[in-house]
């Protein structure tokens, strides 16, 4: 079995802005930001750190592209 992974490995206090989503299908903010497919929750608008290599690999394998800048 691989190394133990905890949420601290995938979180950072180094972010800018937040959005909380309650109902992504009817929210004008979600429509404007193209977040209609997100699930309810709170999200950082921009993360100012590079994700760990392992997370980048996971995202790439799932076809999720990171947006920089």
Sine and cosine of phi, psi and omega as CSV:
sin_phi,cos_phi,sin_psi,cos_psi,sin_omega,cos_omega
0.00,0.00,0.56,-0.83,-0.06,-1.00
-0.96,0.26,-0.03,-1.00,-0.02,-1.00
-0.91,0.41,0.44,-0.90,0.03,-1.00
-0.95,0.33,0.70,-0.71,-0.01,-1.00
-0.87,-0.49,0.73,-0.68,0.05,-1.00
-0.84,-0.54,0.21,-0.98,-0.05,-1.00
-0.88,0.47,-0.43,0.90,0.03,-1.00
-0.88,0.47,-0.43,0.90,0.02,-1.00
-0.94,0.35,-0.33,0.94,-0.12,-0.99
-0.82,-0.57,0.33,0.95,0.05,-1.00
-0.80,-0.60,0.35,-0.94,0.02,-1.00
-0.48,-0.88,0.55,-0.83,0.13,-0.99
-1.00,0.08,0.01,1.00,-0.09,-1.00
-0.99,-0.13,0.97,0.24,0.00,-1.00
-0.65,-0.76,0.25,-0.97,0.01,-1.00
-0.82,-0.57,0.78,-0.63,0.07,-1.00
0.95,0.32,0.41,-0.91,0.03,-1.00
-0.60,-0.80,0.46,-0.89,0.17,-0.98
-0.67,-0.74,0.68,-0.73,0.10,-0.99
-0.94,-0.34,0.77,-0.64,-0.05,-1.00
-0.93,-0.36,0.82,-0.57,0.05,-1.00
-0.97,-0.24,-0.72,0.69,-0.03,-1.00
-0.68,-0.73,1.00,0.03,-0.13,-0.99
-0.87,0.50,-0.48,0.87,-0.05,-1.00
-0.96,0.30,-0.49,0.87,-0.07,-1.00
-0.94,-0.35,-0.06,1.00,-0.05,-1.00
-0.98,0.22,0.80,-0.59,0.05,-1.00
-0.91,0.41,-0.57,0.82,0.00,-1.00
-0.91,0.42,-0.65,0.76,0.03,-1.00
-0.91,0.42,-0.65,0.76,0.04,-1.00
-0.90,0.44,-0.70,0.71,-0.03,-1.00
-0.90,0.44,-0.62,0.79,-0.03,-1.00
-1.00,-0.06,0.05,1.00,-0.01,-1.00
0.87,0.50,0.72,0.69,-0.01,-1.00
-0.92,-0.39,0.33,0.94,-0.08,-1.00
-0.87,0.50,-0.38,0.92,-0.01,-1.00
-1.00,-0.05,-0.01,1.00,0.02,-1.00
-0.96,0.28,0.34,-0.94,0.09,-1.00
-1.00,-0.10,0.41,-0.91,0.03,-1.00
-0.81,0.59,0.64,-0.77,-0.01,-1.00
0.35,-0.94,-0.13,-0.99,0.04,-1.00
-0.92,-0.39,0.70,-0.72,-0.09,-1.00
-0.74,-0.67,0.55,-0.83,0.16,-0.99
-0.98,0.21,0.62,-0.78,0.04,-1.00
-0.98,0.19,-0.56,0.83,0.04,-1.00
-0.51,-0.86,0.72,-0.70,0.06,-1.00
-0.97,-0.25,0.76,-0.64,-0.10,-0.99
-0.99,-0.15,0.32,0.95,0.06,-1.00
-0.84,-0.55,0.42,-0.91,0.16,-0.99
-0.99,0.16,0.68,-0.73,0.04,-1.00
-0.93,0.37,0.43,-0.90,0.04,-1.00
-0.85,0.52,0.49,-0.87,-0.02,-1.00
-0.81,0.58,-0.65,0.76,-0.01,-1.00
-0.88,0.47,-0.66,0.75,0.03,-1.00
-0.93,0.38,-0.64,0.77,0.05,-1.00
-0.86,0.52,-0.65,0.76,0.03,-1.00
-0.90,0.44,-0.69,0.72,0.01,-1.00
-0.87,0.50,-0.75,0.67,-0.01,-1.00
-0.89,0.46,-0.69,0.72,0.01,-1.00
-0.87,0.49,-0.67,0.74,0.02,-1.00
-0.91,0.41,-0.42,0.91,0.04,-1.00
-1.00,-0.04,0.04,1.00,0.01,-1.00
0.98,0.22,0.34,0.94,-0.01,-1.00
-0.99,-0.11,0.83,-0.55,-0.01,-1.00
-0.99,-0.13,0.69,-0.72,0.08,-1.00
-0.99,0.12,0.63,-0.77,0.07,-1.00
-0.97,-0.26,0.84,-0.54,0.00,-1.00
-0.96,-0.27,0.55,-0.84,0.12,-0.99
1.00,0.03,0.00,0.00,0.00,0.00
